[in-house]
Amino acid sequence: MEVILREDVEKLGIRGEVVKVAPGYARNYLLPKKLAVAANESNKKIVEQERQAHLRKEVKLKSEAEDLSKLLTGVSVTIAQKAGENDQLFGSVTAKDVAEALAAKNFIIDRRKIHLEEPIRQLGEFKVPVRLHKDVTAEVDVLVVKEE
């Protein structure tokens, strides 16, 4: 069965692409979740219009993310945590802690956009990537200091 994708589907295709899938996969998964529509001429026109609107929206979101990235470049946040004698933290600094520190500086960023490979467990200075858009990533300096 041929369907037109309305959203990007991992390991299948991107938005607006015509793909051939098993009838059961289309009927039971793609069509009910509105990830795809049947491939016919009227649906092709509708999906093309949706794709154009999506591209305009995507360009706008990317430009906003680039502007925010310029503002975030050079921003440094300090997080105070309890630590032991050899600079090991009691606990860790997570993406949520970084998001709260950025919110204190009037940068409202979702914690899921802050990509820490693993939580920070030592004192020191770290560069933390913030993925604002699929093509735009900014780095924030995070300084973890000992709480007095």
C-alpha positions as CSV (number, residue, x, y, z in Angstrom):
1,M,0.0,0.0,0.0
2,E,1.3,3.5,-0.9
3,V,0.9,6.3,1.7
4,I,2.1,9.9,1.9
5,L,3.9,10.7,5.2
6,R,2.5,13.7,7.1
7,E,5.3,13.6,9.7
8,D,8.9,12.3,9.8
9,V,8.8,8.6,10.7
10,E,12.0,7.1,11.9
11,K,13.4,4.3,9.6
12,L,10.6,5.0,7.1
13,G,10.9,8.4,5.6
14,I,10.4,12.1,5.9
15,R,7.4,14.4,5.7
16,G,5.8,14.6,2.2
17,E,7.5,11.4,0.9
18,V,5.4,8.7,-0.8
19,V,6.4,5.3,0.6
20,K,5.2,1.7,0.2
21,V,4.3,-0.1,3.4
22,A,2.4,-3.2,4.4
23,P,-1.4,-2.6,4.5
24,G,-1.6,-3.6,8.1
25,Y,1.1,-1.2,9.2
26,A,-0.7,1.6,7.4
27,R,-4.2,0.7,8.6
28,N,-3.3,0.0,12.2
29,Y,-0.5,2.5,12.9
30,L,0.2,5.2,10.4
31,L,-3.4,6.2,9.4
32,P,-4.9,6.2,13.0
33,K,-2.1,8.3,14.4
34,K,-2.4,10.7,11.4
35,L,1.3,10.1,10.5
36,A,0.3,9.3,6.9
37,V,-2.6,9.5,4.4
38,A,-3.5,7.2,1.4
39,A,-1.6,8.2,-1.7
40,N,-4.1,9.6,-4.2
41,E,-4.1,12.9,-6.2
42,S,-6.2,15.0,-3.9
43,N,-4.2,13.9,-0.8
44,K,-1.0,14.7,-2.6
45,K,-2.1,18.3,-3.1
46,I,-3.2,18.6,0.5
47,V,0.0,17.2,1.8
48,E,2.1,19.5,-0.5
49,Q,0.3,22.5,1.0
50,E,0.9,21.2,4.5
51,R,4.6,20.7,3.7
52,Q,4.9,24.3,2.4
53,A,3.3,25.6,5.6
54,H,5.6,23.4,7.7
55,L,8.7,24.7,5.8
56,R,7.7,28.3,6.5
57,K,7.1,27.5,10.2
58,E,10.4,25.6,10.4
59,V,12.3,28.6,8.9
60,K,10.8,30.9,11.5
61,L,11.6,28.5,14.4
62,K,15.2,28.1,13.2
63,S,15.7,31.9,13.0
64,E,14.3,32.3,16.5
65,A,16.6,29.5,17.7
66,E,19.6,31.2,16.1
67,D,18.8,34.5,17.8
68,L,18.5,32.7,21.2
69,S,21.8,30.9,20.5
70,K,23.6,34.3,20.0
71,L,22.2,35.4,23.3
72,L,23.2,32.2,25.1
73,T,26.7,32.2,23.8
74,G,28.9,33.5,26.5
75,V,26.3,33.0,29.3
76,S,27.8,31.5,32.4
77,V,25.7,30.1,35.3
78,T,27.0,29.1,38.7
79,I,25.5,26.3,40.6
80,A,26.4,25.7,44.3
81,Q,26.3,22.2,45.6
82,K,27.5,20.4,48.7
83,A,30.8,18.7,48.2
84,G,33.3,16.5,50.0
85,E,37.0,17.0,50.6
86,N,38.2,15.8,47.2
87,D,35.8,17.9,45.2
88,Q,33.2,15.1,44.8
89,L,29.6,16.3,44.9
90,F,27.1,14.9,47.3
91,G,24.5,14.1,44.5
92,S,24.9,15.6,41.1
93,V,24.1,18.5,38.8
94,T,21.4,17.5,36.2
95,A,19.8,19.2,33.2
96,K,17.0,20.3,35.5
97,D,19.5,22.2,37.7
98,V,21.0,23.9,34.7
99,A,17.5,24.9,33.4
100,E,16.7,26.4,36.7
101,A,19.9,28.4,36.8
102,L,19.2,29.7,33.3
103,A,15.7,30.6,34.3
104,A,17.1,32.7,37.1
105,K,18.9,34.6,34.4
106,N,15.7,35.0,32.4
107,F,16.4,32.3,29.8
108,I,13.4,29.9,29.8
109,I,14.7,26.7,28.3
110,D,13.2,23.3,28.5
111,R,15.3,20.8,30.5
112,R,15.0,18.3,27.7
113,K,16.9,20.6,25.3
114,I,19.9,20.6,27.7
115,H,22.1,17.6,26.7
116,L,24.3,16.4,29.5
117,E,25.9,13.1,28.5
118,E,25.8,12.2,32.2
119,P,25.1,14.3,35.4
120,I,28.0,16.4,36.6
121,R,29.5,14.9,39.8
122,Q,32.5,17.1,40.4
123,L,33.3,20.7,41.1
124,G,34.7,22.7,38.1
125,E,33.7,24.4,34.9
126,F,31.9,22.6,32.2
127,K,30.5,23.4,28.7
128,V,27.0,22.2,28.4
129,P,25.3,21.9,25.0
130,V,21.8,23.3,24.6
131,R,20.0,22.0,21.5
132,L,17.5,24.8,20.6
133,H,16.6,23.4,17.2
134,K,17.6,20.3,15.2
135,D,20.2,22.5,13.4
136,V,21.1,25.0,16.2
137,T,23.1,24.2,19.3
138,A,24.5,26.7,21.8
139,E,27.0,26.0,24.6
140,V,26.5,27.4,28.1
141,D,29.3,27.6,30.6
142,V,28.3,25.9,33.9
143,L,30.5,26.6,37.0
144,V,29.9,24.1,39.8
145,V,31.1,25.5,43.1
146,K,31.2,24.3,46.7
147,E,28.2,25.4,48.8
148,E,29.3,27.3,51.9
